[in-house]
Amino acid sequence: MQLTSFYFAHDACFLIPVEHLGEGGMSDAYWQELAARELVPPGFRACFDAAYQRMRARMSALSSAAPDYFPPTRTLNVVVLRDRTLHAFFQPFEGMCALVYASDFDLTQSSVAHAEYQLVVAERVVQTRKLWRASLAAVPHLLAMSDEEAADFVSGAERSTRPDRRAAASVAERLTELRAHVKTEGLREPLEPAEGFARVKGTPLVIAKSFAPTLNRLAAAVESEVAMLLATRQETQQAVRAGDEPRARVLAFVKDERPQVLIANGEGAIVWSPEAGDSTAQLKQELPELGSSVADSLIEDLRVADQVTRWFYQRVSGAAELPIPGVLEEGGGVYLHHQARKIVYALEQPGLAPLAEEAMPYHRLSLRARTMHEWGHVAATAGLVDVPAARRPEFEEALKNLAKAFSEIVGSLSGEARVNANQELLHMREQGDRLEDLAFARLEDYRANLLMKQLMPPEVLEAYVRSNVRSLLLEEVAPLRKLARYAYEAQYLWLSGMEDPWDYFVRSTYFLEEYVLSGFTSEEACKRLFEAMRGLCRCYEVDATRVSAGTFAEQAPSAE
């Protein structure tokens, strides 16, 4: 089985990836690897598979009954937390992973129905960002359960040892009332609820008006559990080991080791640079009193950004003279400073507060990827990742194939899709764009990732890919532009170690539902488009005379 080092990169959790999940649960190959590592009890798979099957079956039934309210089923990467000090409200791969606890699939601490419920909530948290909204989205599953399954959910919630166990326990305590006072009637028809009932805004649920105060109290109880959990973690993050001076240790690190990184505050102002000499006064002003583990994490982040930068300079000939592209954005937490030619590490990161919490699992792999991606843009713009002269004819042919693939899709459109496409194409012509030109909007990213593939371990690129190939279903982008965006972003998957990138793509993004099952076009036409785009990407090569590969693992610590 490929990529096991990525799936099991951390002791605190493990990843059950999309490619090893099917309708029946996890693959035999994955289970054999997981069981061999003795990370879970023997009954883990039976409980997981049974809960996963039920979740998928119920999601499919609900989507068929009320597609406007329930999205089609899709497959997410499942991150299983083994460390109870971790909360389940972060996203290692933004929008593409569901987080559960290992204890959810241990029948001494859970049940199959409770495990199903937690899988549903984890999947819905990705969309709603709120535990109560996710819990509300799981109510139709509870209503669809048999009396025996409902009792199984209650007993599992009572046995649960999850750190946020009170959230599900609160629902379990009110389950009899929920099943009596909440209904999913009139899912398809926009009918007025019956006398004495009201619709829960934004949901297919209809509740007895007299039950509304109880439902509101339940919502508050669930959300308060999250607040308490996060507050408890914040408190533990502030702990200081005996004899430690965390803030002084961070200042000493940058002063003594001089990482080749700029440090910026939340407003983007540079508060430390390697050229600052022994002066750390500005940085000291930005640093609050830190917990020991937070200081450890911040130091390791700075060290990683420094190591990746040094590795780039070591493996790329003439790196110091390469021009910095003016199009690179200066923002996003980790970016390249145009004038200083150094990576900037901001003390406020997307999805992470480096001064208040230690990094979550998979963060540092993503940090390596983001840092090398920035340097990859430099190399690509300088021509170190380009189409060699010998492959120009192949490239020109690929361009024709791409234009043809787009033309076939547009030509086959009918009805409203045709009208909308004509308007979209007219707007593009007014802007001087052609449909096939849209594919070049992000080819710079592909080229940067091609360099990353050569210079970084596979786990780093894997973390990048699973974060940057995601569903665009809710993006407000015109259909043809979105199709073009899908076509080039999906190419990152073919750089990864996945055995079947197309399968991963269509099962995890709602792409088929949006473009094929809707009748917009055919799967065969989409495959031809993606293959044409892949033909274009295959023409790019890293200049082996300027870039030399090596084993980065020998130069830097492991994933965490």
ZAGURO-160261 format. One line per field, with one value per residue (C-alpha): residue number from 0; x, y, z; residue in three letters. Coordinates in steps of 0.5 Angstrom, whole numbers, plus 500, padded with zeros to 3 digits. Example, Ala and Ser with C-alpha at 12.3 -4.5 7.8 and 13.67 -1.06 7.14 Angstrom:
% residues 2
pos = 0|1
x = 525|527
y = 491|498
z = 516|514
code = ALA|SER
***
This chain:
% residues 560
pos = 0|1|2|3|4|5|6|7|8|9|10|11|12|13|14|15|16|17|18|19|20|21|22|23|24|25|26|27|28|29|30|31|32|33|34|35|36|37|38|39|40|41|42|43|44|45|46|47|48|49|50|51|52|53|54|55|56|57|58|59|60|61|62|63|64|65|66|67|68|69|70|71|72|73|74|75|76|77|78|79|80|81|82|83|84|85|86|87|88|89|90|91|92|93|94|95|96|97|98|99|100|101|102|103|104|105|106|107|108|109|110|111|112|113|114|115|116|117|118|119|120|121|122|123|124|125|126|127|128|129|130|131|132|133|134|135|136|137|138|139|140|141|142|143|144|145|146|147|148|149|150|151|152|153|154|155|156|157|158|159|160|161|162|163|164|165|166|167|168|169|170|171|172|173|174|175|176|177|178|179|180|181|182|183|184|185|186|187|188|189|190|191|192|193|194|195|196|197|198|199|200|201|202|203|204|205|206|207|208|209|210|211|212|213|214|215|216|217|218|219|220|221|222|223|224|225|226|227|228|229|230|231|232|233|234|235|236|237|238|239|240|241|242|243|244|245|246|247|248|249|250|251|252|253|254|255|256|257|258|259|260|261|262|263|264|265|266|267|268|269|270|271|272|273|274|275|276|277|278|279|280|281|282|283|284|285|286|287|288|289|290|291|292|293|294|295|296|297|298|299|300|301|302|303|304|305|306|307|308|309|310|311|312|313|314|315|316|317|318|319|320|321|322|323|324|325|326|327|328|329|330|331|332|333|334|335|336|337|338|339|340|341|342|343|344|345|346|347|348|349|350|351|352|353|354|355|356|357|358|359|360|361|362|363|364|365|366|367|368|369|370|371|372|373|374|375|376|377|378|379|380|381|382|383|384|385|386|387|388|389|390|391|392|393|394|395|396|397|398|399|400|401|402|403|404|405|406|407|408|409|410|411|412|413|414|415|416|417|418|419|420|421|422|423|424|425|426|427|428|429|430|431|432|433|434|435|436|437|438|439|440|441|442|443|444|445|446|447|448|449|450|451|452|453|454|455|456|457|458|459|460|461|462|463|464|465|466|467|468|469|470|471|472|473|474|475|476|477|478|479|480|481|482|483|484|485|486|487|488|489|490|491|492|493|494|495|496|497|498|499|500|501|502|503|504|505|506|507|508|509|510|511|512|513|514|515|516|517|518|519|520|521|522|523|524|525|526|527|528|529|530|531|532|533|534|535|536|537|538|539|540|541|542|543|544|545|546|547|548|549|550|551|552|553|554|555|556|557|558|559
x = 500|503|503|503|508|503|497|501|505|503|502|496|492|492|489|484|484|479|482|482|474|468|461|463|468|475|479|482|489|488|486|492|496|492|492|499|501|496|494|486|483|481|474|475|474|467|464|467|465|458|457|460|455|449|451|452|446|442|445|444|436|436|439|434|428|430|436|435|436|441|447|449|454|461|468|472|479|477|482|482|484|488|490|484|487|486|479|476|475|481|482|488|486|481|474|476|477|472|475|473|476|478|474|468|469|471|464|466|466|461|456|455|449|453|459|455|452|459|461|455|457|464|462|457|462|466|460|457|463|458|457|450|449|452|448|442|444|445|438|434|439|436|429|430|433|429|427|433|438|436|437|444|445|443|447|453|453|452|459|463|469|470|473|466|462|457|455|452|450|445|442|441|438|433|432|425|423|426|423|416|417|421|419|422|415|414|421|420|414|414|408|406|407|401|398|402|408|414|420|427|430|435|433|428|426|419|418|412|412|412|418|422|425|427|431|434|436|439|443|446|448|452|455|457|461|465|467|469|473|477|477|480|485|487|489|493|497|499|502|510|514|518|525|522|522|518|519|526|527|524|528|534|533|532|538|543|541|539|533|533|526|522|517|511|506|499|499|504|510|516|519|525|530|536|540|537|544|542|536|530|526|521|519|519|514|510|510|506|507|508|506|512|509|507|514|516|512|513|521|520|515|521|526|522|521|529|531|526|529|536|535|532|539|543|539|538|544|544|538|541|540|534|529|523|516|512|505|506|502|505|500|497|501|507|509|516|518|519|525|528|528|526|520|516|512|507|505|498|497|490|487|493|494|502|502|496|497|502|501|496|498|499|501|508|508|503|508|514|509|507|514|517|511|513|520|518|514|521|524|519|519|526|525|528|521|519|517|524|525|525|517|515|511|508|506|503|499|497|494|490|487|485|481|478|476|473|470|466|463|461|458|454|450|443|437|439|446|447|444|448|455|454|453|459|463|461|463|470|471|469|475|480|480|479|476|482|486|483|487|494|491|494|499|505|502|503|510|512|509|513|519|516|516|523|526|521|519|512|509|510|506|501|499|499|495|489|489|488|484|477|470|468|460|459|463|460|463|460|460|465|470|469|470|477|479|477|481|488|487|486|492|496|493|497|503|502|502|495|494|487|487|481|477|479|477|470|468|471|468|461|464|460|454|455|457|455|449|446|446|451|456|458|464|467|468|470|476|478|478|482|487|488|490|494|498|499|502|506|510|513|520|525|531|536|542|540|536|539|535|537|534|531|529|537|537|531|527|521|514|513
y = 500|507|513|509|514|520|516|515|521|522|519|523|521|517|518|514|517|517|512|507|508|505|504|498|502|502|497|491|493|499|495|490|496|499|493|491|498|496|503|501|495|489|491|498|496|492|498|503|499|498|506|508|504|506|513|513|509|514|520|517|516|523|526|522|525|532|534|541|540|534|534|528|523|524|521|525|524|521|523|519|522|518|524|526|533|535|538|536|543|544|542|539|539|545|542|535|532|529|529|523|520|513|512|513|506|502|499|499|507|508|504|503|508|513|512|513|520|522|521|525|531|531|531|537|541|541|545|549|551|550|544|545|546|540|537|539|536|530|530|527|521|520|520|515|510|504|504|499|504|510|506|504|511|513|508|509|517|515|511|516|518|524|530|533|528|532|535|528|526|532|530|523|526|529|524|522|529|530|524|526|533|534|532|532|532|536|535|536|541|548|547|551|547|544|548|548|547|551|550|551|556|553|546|541|540|542|542|543|551|549|545|551|553|546|546|553|550|544|548|552|546|543|550|551|544|547|553|549|544|550|554|548|547|554|553|547|551|556|551|553|547|548|552|554|561|560|567|568|561|564|570|566|562|567|571|565|561|566|563|565|568|574|575|579|581|581|587|585|589|586|585|581|579|575|582|585|583|581|586|582|588|589|582|582|587|582|576|575|570|563|556|552|547|554|556|549|549|557|555|549|553|558|552|549|555|556|549|549|555|553|547|551|555|548|545|550|553|561|561|568|571|569|574|575|575|581|577|573|576|578|575|568|567|565|568|571|578|581|586|582|576|572|568|571|568|571|571|570|564|562|556|557|562|561|565|561|554|549|547|541|535|535|543|542|538|544|549|545|545|552|555|551|553|560|558|554|560|563|558|557|564|564|558|553|549|550|547|545|546|539|538|545|541|536|542|546|539|539|546|544|538|542|547|542|538|545|546|539|541|547|545|539|544|545|549|553|551|553|560|561|559|563|569|567|566|573|576|573|575|582|581|578|571|565|559|555|560|560|553|558|562|557|553|557|553|547|549|551|544|540|543|541|534|534|537|535|528|525|527|534|534|530|535|540|536|534|542|545|540|541|542|548|546|553|557|563|562|561|554|554|558|553|547|550|551|544|542|545|544|537|536|537|530|527|529|526|518|516|510|513|521|521|516|521|527|525|522|527|534|533|534|529|531|538|537|530|527|534|533|539|534|527|524|522|529|531|526|528|535|533|528|534|539|533|533|540|539|533|538|542|539|541|544|538|542|547|543|537|532|530|527|533|528|528|535|536|533|528|531|533
z = 500|498|502|509|512|510|513|520|520|527|534|536|530|523|517|513|506|501|496|502|503|500|501|506|510|510|505|507|505|510|515|515|516|521|525|524|528|534|534|535|539|534|534|531|524|525|528|524|517|520|522|516|512|515|515|507|506|510|507|500|502|505|499|494|498|499|494|496|503|503|499|495|499|498|501|505|508|515|521|527|533|538|543|547|549|541|539|533|530|526|519|517|509|509|507|505|512|517|524|529|536|536|542|537|534|541|543|550|550|544|540|532|532|536|532|526|529|530|523|520|525|523|516|517|521|515|511|517|522|528|532|533|526|525|530|527|521|524|527|521|522|529|526|521|526|528|536|537|533|537|544|541|540|547|550|546|548|555|555|550|553|548|551|548|550|553|546|544|551|551|544|547|553|549|544|546|545|539|535|538|536|530|523|516|513|506|504|497|497|500|504|510|516|520|525|531|527|524|520|523|518|513|514|512|520|522|530|534|536|544|543|540|547|549|542|543|550|547|542|547|551|545|543|551|550|545|548|555|551|547|554|557|551|552|559|558|552|557|562|563|565|571|570|563|560|554|551|553|549|543|543|544|539|533|536|536|530|526|522|515|516|517|523|522|526|525|521|517|520|520|527|526|521|521|519|526|529|537|537|539|542|537|537|544|544|540|544|550|556|552|554|554|548|545|545|542|537|534|535|530|525|524|524|519|514|515|513|507|505|506|502|496|496|497|491|486|482|483|487|490|483|481|480|485|481|482|482|488|494|500|505|508|514|510|504|500|501|495|497|502|498|505|507|512|518|521|528|526|521|517|522|527|533|534|540|543|541|539|532|530|526|519|520|519|513|510|513|509|503|503|504|498|494|495|492|487|484|484|480|475|473|472|467|471|471|463|457|454|446|444|447|444|438|444|448|442|440|447|447|441|444|450|446|442|449|451|444|445|451|449|443|446|451|450|453|459|460|453|454|460|457|451|456|459|453|450|457|456|449|451|456|451|454|451|454|454|456|463|464|464|470|475|471|475|481|478|476|483|485|480|483|490|488|486|492|498|501|498|505|504|497|499|505|499|494|500|502|495|491|494|492|489|489|493|489|486|479|472|470|464|469|474|470|467|475|476|470|472|480|479|476|483|484|479|482|488|490|489|485|482|482|478|483|489|485|483|490|494|490|488|481|478|481|479|471|469|473|472|465|463|460|460|464|458|455|462|462|455|458|464|460|455|461|463|457|457|464|462|458|463|466|472|469|471|470|475|480|484|488|494|501|505|511|512|513|517|523|521|520|527
code = MET|GLN|LEU|THR|SER|PHE|TYR|PHE|ALA|HIS|ASP|ALA|CYS|PHE|LEU|ILE|PRO|VAL|GLU|HIS|LEU|GLY|GLU|GLY|GLY|MET|SER|ASP|ALA|TYR|TRP|GLN|GLU|LEU|ALA|ALA|ARG|GLU|LEU|VAL|PRO|PRO|GLY|PHE|ARG|ALA|CYS|PHE|ASP|ALA|ALA|TYR|GLN|ARG|MET|ARG|ALA|ARG|MET|SER|ALA|LEU|SER|SER|ALA|ALA|PRO|ASP|TYR|PHE|PRO|PRO|THR|ARG|THR|LEU|ASN|VAL|VAL|VAL|LEU|ARG|ASP|ARG|THR|LEU|HIS|ALA|PHE|PHE|GLN|PRO|PHE|GLU|GLY|MET|CYS|ALA|LEU|VAL|TYR|ALA|SER|ASP|PHE|ASP|LEU|THR|GLN|SER|SER|VAL|ALA|HIS|ALA|GLU|TYR|GLN|LEU|VAL|VAL|ALA|GLU|ARG|VAL|VAL|GLN|THR|ARG|LYS|LEU|TRP|ARG|ALA|SER|LEU|ALA|ALA|VAL|PRO|HIS|LEU|LEU|ALA|MET|SER|ASP|GLU|GLU|ALA|ALA|ASP|PHE|VAL|SER|GLY|ALA|GLU|ARG|SER|THR|ARG|PRO|ASP|ARG|ARG|ALA|ALA|ALA|SER|VAL|ALA|GLU|ARG|LEU|THR|GLU|LEU|ARG|ALA|HIS|VAL|LYS|THR|GLU|GLY|LEU|ARG|GLU|PRO|LEU|GLU|PRO|ALA|GLU|GLY|PHE|ALA|ARG|VAL|LYS|GLY|THR|PRO|LEU|VAL|ILE|ALA|LYS|SER|PHE|ALA|PRO|THR|LEU|ASN|ARG|LEU|ALA|ALA|ALA|VAL|GLU|SER|GLU|VAL|ALA|MET|LEU|LEU|ALA|THR|ARG|GLN|GLU|THR|GLN|GLN|ALA|VAL|ARG|ALA|GLY|ASP|GLU|PRO|ARG|ALA|ARG|VAL|LEU|ALA|PHE|VAL|LYS|ASP|GLU|ARG|PRO|GLN|VAL|LEU|ILE|ALA|ASN|GLY|GLU|GLY|ALA|ILE|VAL|TRP|SER|PRO|GLU|ALA|GLY|ASP|SER|THR|ALA|GLN|LEU|LYS|GLN|GLU|LEU|PRO|GLU|LEU|GLY|SER|SER|VAL|ALA|ASP|SER|LEU|ILE|GLU|ASP|LEU|ARG|VAL|ALA|ASP|GLN|VAL|THR|ARG|TRP|PHE|TYR|GLN|ARG|VAL|SER|GLY|ALA|ALA|GLU|LEU|PRO|ILE|PRO|GLY|VAL|LEU|GLU|GLU|GLY|GLY|GLY|VAL|TYR|LEU|HIS|HIS|GLN|ALA|ARG|LYS|ILE|VAL|TYR|ALA|LEU|GLU|GLN|PRO|GLY|LEU|ALA|PRO|LEU|ALA|GLU|GLU|ALA|MET|PRO|TYR|HIS|ARG|LEU|SER|LEU|ARG|ALA|ARG|THR|MET|HIS|GLU|TRP|GLY|HIS|VAL|ALA|ALA|THR|ALA|GLY|LEU|VAL|ASP|VAL|PRO|ALA|ALA|ARG|ARG|PRO|GLU|PHE|GLU|GLU|ALA|LEU|LYS|ASN|LEU|ALA|LYS|ALA|PHE|SER|GLU|ILE|VAL|GLY|SER|LEU|SER|GLY|GLU|ALA|ARG|VAL|ASN|ALA|ASN|GLN|GLU|LEU|LEU|HIS|MET|ARG|GLU|GLN|GLY|ASP|ARG|LEU|GLU|ASP|LEU|ALA|PHE|ALA|ARG|LEU|GLU|ASP|TYR|ARG|ALA|ASN|LEU|LEU|MET|LYS|GLN|LEU|MET|PRO|PRO|GLU|VAL|LEU|GLU|ALA|TYR|VAL|ARG|SER|ASN|VAL|ARG|SER|LEU|LEU|LEU|GLU|GLU|VAL|ALA|PRO|LEU|ARG|LYS|LEU|ALA|ARG|TYR|ALA|TYR|GLU|ALA|GLN|TYR|LEU|TRP|LEU|SER|GLY|MET|GLU|ASP|PRO|TRP|ASP|TYR|PHE|VAL|ARG|SER|THR|TYR|PHE|LEU|GLU|GLU|TYR|VAL|LEU|SER|GLY|PHE|THR|SER|GLU|GLU|ALA|CYS|LYS|ARG|LEU|PHE|GLU|ALA|MET|ARG|GLY|LEU|CYS|ARG|CYS|TYR|GLU|VAL|ASP|ALA|THR|ARG|VAL|SER|ALA|GLY|THR|PHE|ALA|GLU|GLN|ALA|PRO|SER|ALA|GLU
***
